[in-house]
């Protein structure tokens, strides 16, 4: 009888270990992720450790596309203080980002003089949602989490890699809401 109890306990332990191995990894901050940049090379978000980061899902054929100018202006204004904007092209809404990474890069640099870092095209929602956006929409505080509703949703990240605020698409990057939040984090 003791051997059968021991064997049952071992099976339970083995089952628990298998279940734990199959669970989804929960990231603690953005530094866990290493998506490819617009040229296809790995660009770890950990490269931005110690900086205030504004992460934005962007699109080239959206009504909000002119926000590229404001994103670049805010980046230029604060980058010397430890601020960076990072763009994540996404084609999830109205097929408004149909181009290849090379076409997106050309568009951004020629039309909007974008110099802030750009990542390769990702999916920000749906079955093929990128792991970073799974984290942003499901593992951040409830005031921040939630499905991405459209292009140019912005996530503000502190110097420790924690997502601290979310701005919906209509809130422009150069608005007082965004710039005051950036300035507050830069002072910390």
N, C-alpha and C positions, 0 to 999 in steps of 0.2 A: 504494500500500500504506500509506503514512504517513497518508493521508487516511482510510482505512478504520479504522486503529487509533485515530485521533483521534475519529472518529465513534463508535466502540464505547465509548471511554472516556467520551465525553459522555453516551451512553445509560446507561452504568453510573452515572455521577454523578447524572443525572436520576432514575434508578430509586432510588438511595439516598436522594435528597432526598424523593421521594414516600413511601418507606417511613418515613422519619423523621417526616414530617408526619402520618402516620397512627398513630403510636404514642401510647399513652396517656400523658397528662401525669402525672408523678410529683410529688406534693406533698412539700414538705420539712417542713411542720408544719401545724397546724390553721388558721393564719391565712390560708391560701389559700382557704378556703371561706366562702361567703356564703349560707347557707340562709335561707328566710323565717322570721320569727318567728311566733308563734301567731296573730297578727293579719294575717299575709300580707305584712308589710313586710320588705325585706331587712335582715338583722341579721348583718353580717360578724363572724366569729369573731375577726377582727383587733381588734374593739372591746375584746376582753379581753386585749390585749397587755399584758404586765407583771403579769398576775394568775395565780394558781394556779387551775386550772379542774378541776372534776369534772363530766364529761359522762356522762349516764345516759339509756338508752332506757327510757321509762316506759310504763305502761299503767294504765288506770283500773279494770279488772276482774280483776286478778291477785292471787294470794295474797300477792305482795310489795308490793301497792299501799300498805299502811300505811307503807312506807319513805318515802313523801312527807313524813311528819312528821319523820323523822330527817334527811332531806335538808334540809328547811327549818331545823331546829334547828342543823345543822352550818353551813349558810349564814349564819344569824344570828350564830353564835358567832365565825366567822372573817372575815366580809365586810369588817370595818373594817381587817383586816390585808392585804387584797388577794386575797381568795378569792371565787370565784363557783361556784355550781352551775348547770348548764344542762341542761334536760330536753328530750328528743326523744321525743315520743309515737310509738309504733309498734304496728301491728296484726298483726305477723308470727307471734305465738304464741297459738294458741287463740282468735283473734278477740277478744282481751281489751282492745282499744282501738278499738271500733267507731264511736265518736262523731266528729263534725266538730270542727274546731279550736275553734270557739266553744263547743261542749258540753264539750270537754276543759278549756278555760280556766275555764269556770264551775265545773265539778266540782273542779278543783284549788284554786281560790280559796275556794270555799264550804266544801268538806269538809276541806281540809288547810291553808288559809290560806297557800298558796304565794305567795311574793313573788319567788323567784329567776326568772331569765329562762327562758321556755319558747319552743321553736321549734315550727313547724308539724309536723304528722304526717309521718313519713318511713318508708321501708322500710329495715330494718337487715340484711336478707339476701334472697337470691333474685335473680331476673333484673332486678327493678326496684330493687335496692339503691341507696340514695342515695350520691352520690360521696364524701361525708364518711365514711360507713361502709365504703365500698370501701377508702378510705385506712386507717381504723382496723383493719380486719380483714386487709388484705393488704400494706400498705406500712410497717407499724410493725415494730419488732424482733420476732423469733420468740417471745420470752417474752410478748409482748402480743398479737400477731396471732392470728387464728383466727376461725372463724365464731362469731357471736353465738348462744348456745344458748337464751337466754330473756330475758324482761323484766328490767330493773333491773341490767343489766351496766354497770359503771362504769369509766370511763377517767380517770386522773389525769394532768393536763397541767401542766408546769412553766411558769415565767414567760416562757420563750422560745417557747412553743407546741409543745414536744416532748412526745409521749405517753410517760410514764415508768413507768406501772403500770396494771394492769388488775385489777379485782375482780369476781368472779362474783356472780350475783344474791343468793345466800344471805349474802354478807358485807354486813352492814348499814352504812349510811353513818356511823353514830355508833360503830362498833366501834373498838377500839384499833388494829387494822390500818390502817383508813382514816385516822383522826384523827392518828395518829403520822406517817403518810406526808405528810399535808397540812401538819402543823406543821413537819416537816423542810424541806419545800419553801418554806414561808413564811419560814423563817429565812435562806434563801439570798438 
